[in-house]
C-alpha cells in the first residue's frame, strides 16, 4: 500500500492553488484539514464515498447510539442523506463506532481507520468516539457543516489511519455575559462551533458589577434589580437566564461533551448583587449596577456572616444546575478600601488572626471553597487568590501573566493557563484604526497559536499540574452579539490546536492553510468571524500633487478587490496588485476575499486633492489656549446648541483642560461637562498633515478633521488629513466629559496627535505649538528663536 504524508499533500495543495485561477474557490477542500491536528496520521490510497445508503454500525450501547444520532442528524442537514443506525454488521459502505477499553489512550482518545470499504472508529469512552466522529466530519468537504442541503458535492473521505488523543484535559473558552448579555441561542451557537474543534470546557461568567445574569429563586432582586442597568444615555440594558434556560444550555453542552463551569464573582465585582441587596456591602449605601467598565470599589463585606449565608444559598441553588465538578468563584480585582475602614471587617481580621486585607480575602475564598466541598465541587479562582495564601486544593486560573500559574503549579496546585497577553480575545486582531473598538492591544492569531501552556519556569515534576489553557472573551465592547463571534474566531481555533496537539506536531503555516477550510465550516454555522481587512491608509487621504496608497493584510487572503467609482466591490472587481497612484479626487472601496469567495466588510477611503490652506497672519498672540466650559450631561456635539452660557479661561496646553481622575472606580458626574478649546496651532512646514484624537471633534481652519461623534472615544478610528502651509492655523477641539457606552471619557487626557504625511509616527501637539489671541506676534517669535 502506498503511503503519503500530510506534508506531501500540503505541498500538492499549494501547487494546485497557485496553478490556476479557476481552482481557487475550491482549493480549501484539498488535502487534509483536520483541526486540531491529530497526534498520528497516515494517509493511505483510496477514498470512502458517503452516500444515502451508508449505515452507522453501533454496538448495543445507549450513549454510543446517542452519539451516532447526533452525527446522522448533522449529516442529514447538509447532504440530505438519512443514514441508518444499526447494530448489524455490513461488508461495505459503513461507519462503525465502538468502545475498546484496551486502547492505550486516555478517555478522550480514539482511533480512526478509513478505507474504500468503510470507516472504523474506536474509543475507550463514548467521548473519545465523539471526537473520532468530529475528525471524520473534518475529513469530509467543509460544506458538511452547512445547516441546509448542499448539492453537487462528492462526499468523499480519504483513506487514513489515525491514533489521537488530547495533550491537555482542559481546553477551555470563557464567555462574559454580564457587561453585555448574550442570548441562549447565541450561547448555543458558540457551543456548536466549539465542539467541532474539540474544545471541552465552557467557563460561563454570569455575575458581575454590570449585571447579575442567573435566576436565584430565594433572592429574586438579583435579576429584577441586579439584572438591569440604565446607561448614561438613558437606554436600558438587561437580561438573565432562568434556571430552566441554564439547564437547557448545560444539557446542550453535555450532548457535545462540553463541561460548563459557572463563575459567581466574589468578593469583588459584586455591585449588581449589592444593588439588589445593599445589606451585603460594608457601607449599606444605595447602589445601581455599574454603567462603566473597570474595577468597582464596593465589594461584599467580609465581616458579615449574612454575606456568607447569602453566597451559600446561591451555591445551594446552582449546584443542581451545573453537574461538573469545577466552580469558579472569581477572586480577582477586589479593592480593599472598604474593608480597611469597615469595623466588621477589621473585627473579623482580629478574631481570625489575619495580618492584612489580602489574608482576609484568602479567608473569604477558603470559607467559600469549604461550601463547594460540601457539595463535592472544586474551586477555581483567578490568580489574585494566591496573594493571601490558598488551600492545597484550590485551582488557579492564571490571567495577569504566567507568574501566578507558575507559582501555583510549583506549589502543587492545579492550574489553567489564561494569560491575557496570549489568550484574551478582547484584543484587536488587526489594525485598531479600522476594526470595531475593543479594550486595546494587538493579539494576532499566530501569537495565540504559538502559546505554550507549560512555562519553562514550572518544575518538570510539577508540569502535570497544568490542566490546560483557555481563551477569554470579556464583553465590555461587545455592543452586538455577533461581535463575540468576530473576536473569538478563528483565534479560538488556535487555542483548540495548542491544547490538543502535541507541541512537536504544531505547524503554524499548515494551520494557516487549514483555516481556509475551517472558515467554510464556520460559514455553515453563519459565524461572523474575523476576516483580515486591507490595511494601510486611513479613511481620509489629503494630497497636493499625488497620492500613493499601499495595502496589506495581517494574514494571507485570496485577493484584495476594489472599485474607484463609488460602487460596492464584488468578486469580479479589479484585483489589487500593487500601489495605487492618484492625482485627482477619488473614492476607493476595497475589501479582502477569502478562497471560498467570502468577502470582508468594505473599507471606504476618500482621497482628496487639496491646495495648502494658508496660514493666518496674526499680530497679537500669546502661548496657550482658551477653553470654554459648560457643565451638564452632553452626549453628542449637537447637544452644545442648547448651551446658553459658557465660562472661559486661559490654559497652557490641551491636557490642562482635563485633569484625569483615577478611572475605574467612582466617576463624579458633577464633572460632566463640555469643553470647547480654541486657539492656533503653529505648523512647522508646508505639507499634508494627519491628525488623530480621542476627543469628540478636532477642527483645523474651520474644517472638521476628526469627528468621533457616535463613537466610543478610544483608539480613534476617524483620523483626518489636511494640506497646511507653514505658520499659524485655527484650532478647535471639542471634548465632552461623560460616560458613553460604558467608557468614561474622564480617562482621556485631552490630546491631539499629528504627523506629516512623509512621517510614520504620530506625536502630540505640545504646549510650544499652541497660541491664543494675546501679545505681539513679532515679539513672541523673537523670544522663541
C-alpha positions in Angstrom: 0.0 0.0 0.0 1.4 3.4 -1.0 1.8 5.8 1.9 1.9 9.6 1.5 2.5 12.1 4.3 0.4 15.1 5.2 3.4 17.2 4.3 3.3 15.9 0.7 -0.4 16.6 0.4 0.1 20.1 1.8 2.7 20.8 -0.9 0.4 19.5 -3.5 -2.3 21.8 -2.2 0.0 24.8 -2.6 0.7 23.8 -6.2 -2.9 23.3 -7.0 -3.9 26.7 -5.5 -1.3 28.6 -7.4 -1.7 26.8 -10.8 -5.0 28.1 -12.0 -7.4 30.9 -11.0 -10.5 28.6 -11.6 -9.4 26.3 -8.8 -9.1 28.9 -6.1 -12.7 28.9 -4.9 -12.5 25.1 -4.2 -8.9 24.8 -3.0 -9.9 24.9 0.6 -11.2 21.3 0.4 -7.9 20.0 -1.0 -5.6 18.0 1.3 -6.1 17.0 5.0 -7.6 19.8 7.0 -8.3 18.2 10.4 -8.1 20.8 13.1 -6.9 20.4 15.8 -4.2 18.4 14.1 -4.1 14.7 15.2 -1.2 13.3 17.0 -0.6 10.5 14.5 -2.0 10.3 11.0 -1.1 8.3 7.9 -2.7 8.9 4.5 -3.3 5.8 2.5 -4.6 5.2 -1.0 -8.3 5.2 -1.7 -11.4 7.1 -0.8 -14.6 6.2 1.1 -17.8 7.6 -0.5 -20.6 8.7 1.8 -24.0 8.3 0.3 -27.6 7.8 1.2 -27.1 4.0 1.7 -24.2 4.4 4.2 -25.0 2.8 7.6 -23.8 3.6 11.1 -22.9 0.4 12.8 -23.2 0.8 16.6 -22.8 -1.7 19.3 -25.6 -2.1 21.7 -24.7 0.9 23.8 -27.2 3.7 24.6 -24.6 6.5 24.8 -23.0 5.5 21.5 -26.3 5.4 19.8 -26.9 8.9 21.0 -23.6 10.0 19.6 -24.4 8.3 16.3 -27.8 10.0 16.1 -26.1 13.3 16.8 -23.9 13.0 13.7 -26.5 11.4 11.4 -28.7 14.5 12.2 -25.8 16.9 11.2 -25.1 14.9 8.1 -28.7 14.9 7.0 -28.8 18.8 7.1 -26.0 19.2 4.6 -26.3 16.1 2.4 -30.0 15.2 2.7 -28.9 11.6 3.4 -30.9 9.7 6.1 -28.3 7.3 7.4 -29.5 4.3 9.2 -28.1 3.5 12.7 -27.9 -0.3 13.2 -26.0 -2.9 15.1 -25.9 -5.3 12.2 -22.5 -5.7 10.6 -22.0 -4.7 7.0 -19.4 -5.7 4.4 -19.0 -2.3 2.9 -20.4 1.3 2.9 -20.5 1.6 6.7 -19.2 3.8 9.6 -18.6 1.5 12.6 -18.2 3.0 16.1 -17.4 1.0 19.1 -15.8 1.1 22.6 -12.4 -0.6 23.2 -11.2 -0.4 26.8 -7.9 -2.0 25.8 -6.8 1.0 23.8 -3.7 2.7 25.2 -5.4 6.1 25.1 -7.0 8.5 27.6 -10.7 8.8 27.9 -10.8 11.4 25.1 -8.6 9.4 22.7 -9.8 7.5 19.6 -8.6 5.6 16.6 -10.0 6.1 13.1 -9.3 3.8 10.1 -11.0 4.7 6.8 -10.8 2.6 3.7 -12.7 2.5 0.4 -15.0 -0.1 2.1 -15.8 1.5 5.4 -14.8 3.5 8.4 -13.9 2.2 11.9 -13.8 4.4 14.9 -12.9 3.2 18.4 -12.5 4.9 21.8 -12.2 3.9 25.4 -15.3 6.0 26.1 -18.2 7.4 24.1 -16.5 10.8 24.4 -13.5 9.5 22.5 -15.8 8.1 19.8 -17.5 11.6 19.6 -14.1 13.2 19.0 -13.3 10.5 16.4 -16.6 11.3 14.6 -15.7 15.0 14.7 -12.5 14.1 13.0 -14.4 12.1 10.4 -16.5 15.2 9.7 -13.4 17.2 9.1 -12.2 14.6 6.5 -15.3 15.4 4.5 -15.6 18.6 2.5 -16.1 21.7 4.7 -19.7 22.1 3.4 -20.7 19.1 5.6 -21.3 21.7 8.3 -23.9 23.5 6.3 -27.3 23.9 8.0 -29.1 23.4 4.7 -28.7 20.8 1.9 -25.8 21.3 -0.5 -25.9 19.8 -3.9 -23.2 18.9 -6.4 -20.6 17.8 -3.9 -18.8 14.5 -3.8 -18.9 13.5 -0.1 -15.7 11.6 0.0 -13.4 10.7 2.9 -9.7 10.0 2.2 -8.3 6.6 3.4 -6.4 7.4 6.6 -5.1 5.8 9.8 -5.4 8.0 12.9 -4.4 7.5 16.5 -5.2 10.6 18.5 -5.8 12.0 22.0 -5.5 15.4 23.5 -2.4 16.8 25.1 -4.4 18.6 27.9 -7.7 17.7 29.6 -8.7 21.4 29.9 -9.3 23.1 26.5 -11.4 26.0 27.5 -13.4 29.0 26.4 -14.6 31.8 28.8 -17.6 34.0 27.9 -18.6 37.0 29.9 -22.3 37.6 29.5 -22.6 40.3 32.2 -21.3 43.5 30.6 -23.4 42.7 27.6 -25.9 39.9 27.8 -25.6 37.0 25.3 -28.8 35.2 24.4 -29.4 31.4 24.9 -29.4 30.9 21.1 -26.1 32.7 20.7 -24.5 30.7 23.5 -25.7 27.5 21.8 -24.2 28.8 18.6 -20.8 29.1 20.3 -21.2 25.6 21.8 -21.9 24.2 18.3 -18.7 25.6 17.0 -16.5 24.9 20.0 -17.5 21.2 19.8 -16.3 21.0 16.2 -12.8 21.8 17.3 -12.8 19.6 20.4 -12.9 22.4 23.0 -14.4 20.8 26.1 -14.8 23.5 28.8 -17.2 26.4 28.7 -16.5 28.9 31.5 -19.7 30.9 31.9 -19.1 34.3 33.6 -22.6 35.0 34.9 -22.3 37.6 37.7 -20.5 41.0 37.6 -20.7 44.7 38.7 -22.6 45.4 35.5 -25.2 42.7 35.7 -26.3 39.5 37.6 -27.4 37.0 34.9 -28.7 33.9 36.7 -32.0 33.4 38.4 -31.8 32.7 42.1 -35.3 32.0 43.4 -34.5 32.8 47.0 -33.2 36.2 46.0 -35.4 37.5 43.1 -34.0 41.0 43.3 -30.7 39.7 42.0 -32.2 39.6 38.5 -35.1 42.1 38.8 -32.7 44.8 40.1 -29.2 43.5 39.5 -30.0 42.3 36.0 -30.9 45.7 34.6 -28.8 48.8 34.3 -29.7 52.2 32.9 -26.9 53.5 30.7 -25.7 57.1 30.7 -27.7 57.9 27.6 -30.9 56.7 29.2 -31.1 53.3 27.4 -31.6 50.2 29.4 -29.6 47.0 29.2 -31.0 43.9 30.8 -31.1 40.1 30.6 -30.7 37.0 32.6 -31.1 33.2 32.3 -33.9 31.4 34.1 -32.8 28.2 35.8 -34.7 26.3 33.1 -32.6 28.0 30.5 -29.4 27.2 32.4 -30.4 23.5 32.4 -31.2 23.7 28.7 -27.7 25.1 27.9 -25.9 22.7 30.2 -27.7 19.8 28.5 -26.9 21.2 25.1 -23.3 21.4 26.0 -23.2 17.9 27.5 -24.6 16.5 24.3 -21.4 17.9 22.7 -19.2 16.7 25.6 -18.6 20.2 26.8 -18.4 20.8 30.6 -19.9 24.0 31.9 -18.1 25.9 34.7 -20.2 28.7 36.2 -18.5 31.8 37.7 -20.0 33.6 40.6 -17.8 36.6 41.3 -16.6 37.2 44.9 -15.7 39.2 46.9 -15.3 41.9 44.3 -17.2 42.5 41.0 -20.3 42.3 43.1 -22.0 45.7 42.6 -25.1 44.2 40.8 -25.7 42.0 43.8 -25.2 44.9 46.2 -27.7 46.9 44.1 -30.3 44.3 44.9 -29.2 43.6 48.5 -27.2 46.6 49.9 -27.0 45.0 53.3 -24.3 42.7 51.8 -21.9 45.7 51.5 -19.8 47.4 54.1 -21.4 50.8 53.8 -25.0 49.7 53.0 -25.5 52.6 50.6 -27.8 52.9 47.6 -26.3 51.2 44.6 -27.1 50.6 41.0 -25.4 48.1 38.6 -22.2 49.8 37.3 -22.6 51.6 34.0 -18.8 51.9 33.3 -16.2 49.3 32.8 -13.3 48.8 35.1 -13.0 47.9 38.8 -15.6 48.8 41.4 -14.7 49.9 45.0 -17.7 48.4 46.7 -17.4 44.7 47.3 -19.1 42.0 49.5 -18.4 42.7 53.2 -16.1 40.1 54.6 -17.1 40.9 58.2 -20.8 40.0 57.9 -21.9 36.4 58.4 -25.0 37.2 56.4 -22.8 37.6 53.3 -21.6 34.1 53.6 -25.1 32.8 54.3 -26.3 34.6 51.1 -23.5 33.1 49.0 -24.1 29.6 50.5 -27.7 30.0 49.4 -26.7 30.9 45.9 -24.4 27.9 45.6 -27.2 25.7 47.1 -29.4 26.7 44.2 -26.9 26.5 41.4 -25.3 23.1 42.3 -28.3 21.2 40.8 -27.9 23.2 37.6 -24.2 22.6 36.9 -23.2 19.0 37.4 -19.5 19.4 36.5 -17.1 19.3 39.4 -15.4 22.7 38.9 -16.9 26.0 40.0 -15.2 29.4 39.5 -15.5 31.8 42.4 -13.6 34.8 40.9 -11.4 36.4 43.5 -9.9 38.9 41.1 -9.7 42.7 41.2 -11.2 43.1 44.6 -10.2 46.5 46.1 -9.6 46.5 49.8 -10.6 50.2 50.5 -13.9 49.4 52.0 -12.6 46.6 54.2 -9.8 48.9 55.6 -12.5 51.2 57.0 -15.1 48.7 57.9 -15.3 47.9 61.6 -16.8 44.5 61.0 -14.1 43.5 58.5 -11.4 44.7 60.9 -13.0 42.7 63.7 -13.0 39.7 61.5 -9.3 40.1 60.9 -8.5 40.4 64.6 -10.7 37.4 65.5 -9.2 35.2 62.8 -5.6 36.3 63.4 -5.2 37.8 60.0 -2.4 40.2 59.2 -3.8 42.2 56.3 -6.7 42.5 53.9 -5.1 40.1 51.4 -5.3 37.4 54.1 -8.9 38.5 54.7 -9.6 37.7 51.1 -8.0 34.3 51.5 -10.2 33.7 54.5 -13.2 34.7 52.4 -12.2 32.4 49.5 -11.2 29.5 51.7 -14.5 29.7 53.5 -16.4 29.6 50.3 -14.3 26.7 49.0 -15.4 24.8 52.0 -19.0 25.3 50.9 -18.2 23.9 47.5 -16.5 20.9 49.0 -19.7 20.1 51.0 -21.4 19.7 47.6 -18.5 17.6 46.1 -17.2 20.5 44.0 -13.8 22.0 43.4 -13.0 25.7 43.4 -11.2 27.7 40.7 -10.1 31.3 41.2 -8.2 33.9 39.3 -4.6 34.2 40.3 -5.2 37.0 42.8 -6.3 34.3 45.3 -2.6 33.5 45.7 -1.9 36.8 47.3 -3.1 35.9 50.8 -2.4 32.2 50.6 -4.6 29.4 49.2 -5.6 25.9 50.3 -3.9 22.8 48.9 -7.0 22.0 46.9 -7.7 25.4 45.2 -7.2 25.6 41.5 -5.7 28.7 40.0 -6.6 30.4 36.7 -3.6 32.5 35.7 -4.7 35.6 33.8 -2.4 38.5 34.7 0.6 36.7 33.2 2.1 33.3 33.7 3.6 34.1 37.1 0.5 33.1 39.1 0.3 29.8 37.3 4.0 29.1 37.7 3.8 29.7 41.5 0.7 27.7 41.9 1.9 24.7 39.9 5.3 24.6 41.6 3.4 24.7 45.0 1.3 21.7 43.9 -1.9 23.3 42.9 -3.6 22.6 39.6 -3.6 25.4 37.1 -5.4 26.6 34.0 -3.3 29.0 31.9 -5.2 32.0 30.6 -2.6 34.8 30.4 -4.1 37.9 28.8 -1.1 38.7 26.6 -1.7 35.5 24.6 -5.3 34.3 25.3 -7.5 37.3 25.9 -9.6 37.6 22.8 -10.9 41.1 23.6 -7.9 42.5 21.8 -7.5 43.6 18.2 -6.5 41.0 15.6 -5.6 43.7 13.1 -5.3 47.5 12.7 -7.2 49.2 15.5 -7.8 52.1 13.3 -10.2 50.1 11.1 -11.6 47.4 13.4 -14.6 47.7 15.8 -13.4 49.3 19.1 -12.3 47.0 21.9 -10.3 47.1 25.1 -7.0 47.5 23.2 -3.8 45.6 22.5 -2.9 43.5 19.4 -3.2 39.8 19.5 -2.7 38.2 16.1 -3.8 34.6 15.7 -0.1 33.5 15.2 0.7 34.7 18.7 -2.3 32.7 20.2 -1.2 29.6 18.2 2.4 30.0 19.5 1.5 30.0 23.2 3.0 27.2 25.3 0.8 26.3 28.3 3.7 24.8 30.3 6.2 27.7 31.0 9.8 26.7 31.4 9.8 28.0 35.0 7.5 25.2 36.1 9.5 22.4 37.6 9.2 19.4 35.2 8.0 17.2 38.1 5.1 19.7 38.6 4.2 20.1 34.9 1.2 17.7 35.3 -0.5 20.4 37.5 -1.1 22.4 34.3 -4.5 21.1 33.3 -4.5 23.1 30.1 -5.4 26.6 28.8 -8.4 28.7 27.8 -9.2 31.8 25.8 -11.2 34.5 27.4 -13.9 36.8 25.9 -14.8 39.8 28.0 -17.8 41.6 26.7 -17.3 45.3 27.6 -17.1 46.2 23.9 -19.5 43.5 22.6 -22.1 46.0 21.7 -23.7 43.5 19.3 -23.9 39.7 20.0 -22.2 38.8 16.8 -19.1 40.8 17.8 -18.4 38.0 20.2 -18.0 35.7 17.2 -15.8 38.3 15.4 -13.4 38.4 18.3 -13.5 34.7 19.1 -13.0 33.2 15.7 -10.7 32.0 14.3 -8.5 32.7 17.3 -10.4 30.2 19.5 -9.5 27.5 16.9 -5.8 28.3 17.5 -6.5 27.6 21.2 -8.1 24.3 20.2 -4.9 23.1 18.5 -2.4 24.4 21.0 -4.2 22.5 23.8 -5.0 19.3 21.8 -1.9 18.8 19.6 1.5 17.9 21.0 4.0 20.7 20.8 6.2 19.0 18.3 3.3 18.4 15.9 2.3 22.0 15.6 3.0 23.9 12.4 1.6 27.4 12.1 1.9 27.7 8.3 0.0 24.4 7.9 -2.6 25.6 10.5 -3.0 28.8 8.5 -3.6 26.8 5.4 -6.2 24.6 7.2 -8.0 27.8 8.3 -9.3 28.3 4.8 -11.2 25.1 5.2 -12.4 25.8 8.7 -13.7 29.2 7.7 -16.1 27.5 5.3 -17.2 25.3 8.2 -17.9 28.4 10.1 -19.9 29.8 7.2 -22.1 26.7 7.6 -23.0 28.0 11.1 -23.4 31.6 10.0 -20.4 32.8 12.1 -19.4 36.4 11.9 -15.7 35.6 12.1 -12.8 38.0 11.6 -11.7 38.4 8.0 -8.4 40.3 7.6 -9.1 43.7 6.1 -6.9 45.7 3.7 -4.7 47.8 6.0 -2.6 50.8 5.4 -4.3 54.1 4.5 -6.8 55.7 6.9 -10.3 56.7 5.7 -9.3 60.1 4.5 -6.2 60.9 2.5 -5.4 64.5 1.5 -2.7 65.1 -1.1 -1.2 68.0 -3.0 0.4 66.5 -6.2 -0.3 62.8 -6.0 -1.2 60.1 -3.5 0.3 56.6 -3.4 -1.7 54.0 -1.5 -0.4 50.6 -0.5 -2.4 47.8 1.2 -1.5 44.7 3.1 -3.5 42.2 5.2 -2.4 40.9 8.6 -3.0 37.3 7.4 -2.9 35.9 3.9 -6.2 36.2 1.9 -7.0 35.0 -1.6 -7.0 38.5 -3.0 -8.0 42.2 -2.5 -10.6 43.8 -4.8 -11.5 47.4 -5.2 -13.6 50.0 -7.1 -13.0 53.6 -7.9 -16.5 54.6 -9.0 -18.2 54.5 -5.5 -19.8 51.2 -6.3 -19.5 48.3 -3.9 -16.7 45.8 -4.8 -17.6 42.3 -5.7 -15.8 39.1 -6.7 -15.4 40.4 -10.3 -13.9 43.8 -9.2 -10.4 44.8 -10.1 -7.8 42.9 -8.1 -5.2 45.0 -6.1 -1.7 44.0 -7.3 0.4 46.9 -6.1 0.5 50.6 -5.0 -2.3 52.7 -6.4 -1.4 56.2 -7.6 -3.9 59.1 -7.9 -3.6 62.7 -9.0 -7.3 63.5 -8.8 -10.1 63.1 -6.2 -11.3 59.5 -5.9 -13.3 57.3 -3.5 -11.8 53.8 -3.0 -13.9 51.0 -1.9 -11.8 48.0 -1.0 -12.2 44.5 0.5 -10.5 41.2 1.1 -11.7 38.0 -0.5 -11.2 34.5 1.1 -10.6 31.4 -1.0 -14.3 30.3 -0.8 -15.3 33.7 -2.2 -16.5 35.3 1.0 -15.7 39.0 1.3 -14.7 41.1 4.2 -16.6 44.3 5.1 -15.8 47.1 2.7 -13.5 49.9 3.6 -14.2 53.3 2.1 -11.3 55.7 1.7 -11.7 59.3 0.4 -8.7 60.5 -1.5 -8.8 64.3 -1.9 -6.6 66.7 -3.8 -6.0 69.9 -1.8 -4.1 73.1 -2.0 -2.2 74.3 1.0 -4.6 76.0 3.5 -2.9 79.4 4.1 -1.5 80.4 7.5 -3.0 83.2 9.5 -1.1 86.4 9.9 -2.0 87.2 13.5 -0.3 90.1 15.2 -1.4 89.6 18.8 -0.8 86.1 20.1 0.3 84.5 23.4 1.2 81.0 24.4 -1.7 78.8 25.4 -5.3 78.3 24.5 -8.8 79.5 25.5 -11.3 76.9 26.9 -15.0 77.4 27.2 -16.7 75.2 29.8 -20.4 74.4 30.4 -21.4 71.8 33.0 -24.1 69.2 32.3 -24.6 65.8 30.5 -23.8 66.2 26.9 -23.6 63.0 24.8 -23.0 64.5 21.4 -21.7 67.7 19.9 -25.2 68.5 18.7 -26.1 69.0 22.4 -23.9 72.0 22.5 -26.5 74.0 20.7 -28.6 74.0 23.9 -25.9 75.8 26.0 -26.8 79.3 26.9 -23.6 80.4 28.6 -20.0 79.4 28.9 -17.2 80.0 31.4 -13.9 81.0 29.7 -10.4 80.6 31.0 -6.9 80.5 29.7 -4.9 77.2 29.7 -1.3 76.5 28.8 -1.9 73.2 26.9 -4.7 70.9 25.7 -4.1 68.5 28.5 -4.7 71.1 31.1 -8.4 71.2 30.2 -9.0 67.8 31.9 -7.1 66.6 34.9 -7.8 62.9 34.8 -9.3 61.1 37.8 -8.3 57.7 38.9 -10.5 56.0 36.4 -12.1 52.6 37.1 -13.7 53.5 40.4 -16.3 56.1 41.1 -17.0 58.6 38.3 -18.0 62.1 39.6 -21.0 63.1 37.5 -20.6 66.7 38.8 -17.6 66.9 36.5 -19.7 66.1 33.4 -19.3 69.0 31.0 -18.4 70.3 27.6 -15.1 71.9 26.8 -14.5 73.8 23.6 -10.8 74.6 23.3 -9.8 77.2 20.8 -6.6 78.9 19.6 -4.0 78.4 17.0 -1.5 75.7 16.1 1.9 76.5 14.6 2.6 74.2 11.7 6.3 73.8 11.3 6.5 73.5 7.4 4.3 73.2 4.3 2.8 69.8 3.8 -0.1 67.4 4.3 -0.7 66.6 7.9 -2.7 63.7 9.5 -4.5 64.3 12.8 -5.7 61.7 15.4 -7.6 62.2 18.6 -9.9 60.5 21.1 -11.7 63.8 21.6 -15.2 64.3 20.1 -14.1 66.7 17.3 -11.0 68.4 16.0 -11.3 71.4 13.7 -8.5 73.0 11.7 -9.1 76.2 9.9 -12.9 75.7 10.3 -12.7 72.3 8.7 -13.8 69.2 10.6 -10.7 67.0 10.5 -11.5 64.4 13.3 -15.1 63.5 14.1 -15.8 60.9 16.8 -19.4 61.8 17.3 -21.3 58.5 17.8 -18.1 56.5 18.5 -16.6 55.3 21.8 -13.7 57.7 22.4 -10.9 55.2 22.4 -8.4 54.3 19.8 -9.7 56.8 17.3 -10.8 55.3 14.0 -11.5 58.7 12.4 -8.1 60.2 11.6 -8.3 63.0 9.1 -5.8 64.9 7.0 -5.3 68.4 5.6 -2.8 70.3 3.5 -1.4 73.1 5.5 1.0 75.9 4.9 3.8 76.7 7.4 2.6 79.0 10.2 -0.5 79.6 12.4 -3.8 77.9 11.8 -7.1 78.0 13.7 -7.5 75.0 16.1 -10.7 74.0 17.9 -11.1 70.8 20.0 -14.4 69.7 21.4 -14.3 67.5 24.5 -17.4 66.0 26.2 -16.8 64.7 29.7 -19.3 61.8 30.1 -19.9 58.1 30.0 -20.6 56.7 26.6 -21.4 53.0 26.1 -19.5 52.1 29.2 -16.4 54.2 28.5 -15.7 57.1 30.8 -14.1 59.9 28.8 -12.7 61.3 32.0 -10.0 58.7 31.5 -8.9 60.5 28.3 -6.1 63.1 28.6 -7.2 65.7 26.1 -4.7 65.3 23.3 -4.4 65.7 19.6 -1.7 63.9 17.7 -0.3 64.8 14.3 2.2 63.6 11.7 3.4 64.9 8.4 2.5 62.6 5.5 6.2 61.8 5.0 6.5 60.6 8.6 5.1 57.4 10.1 4.8 58.2 13.8 2.2 60.5 15.3 3.4 62.9 18.0 1.3 65.1 20.3 0.6 68.7 19.8 2.7 70.3 22.6 2.2 73.5 24.5 5.0 75.0 22.5 2.9 74.7 19.3 -0.4 76.4 20.5 -1.3 80.0 20.9 -4.2 82.2 21.7 -5.1 85.8 21.0 -2.8 88.0 23.0 0.7 89.7 22.8 2.5 90.9 19.8 3.4 88.1 17.5 6.8 89.5 16.4 8.0 89.8 20.0 6.9 86.2 20.7 8.6 84.8 17.6 11.8 86.7 18.5 11.7 85.2 22.0 11.3 81.7 20.6 14.3 82.0 18.2 
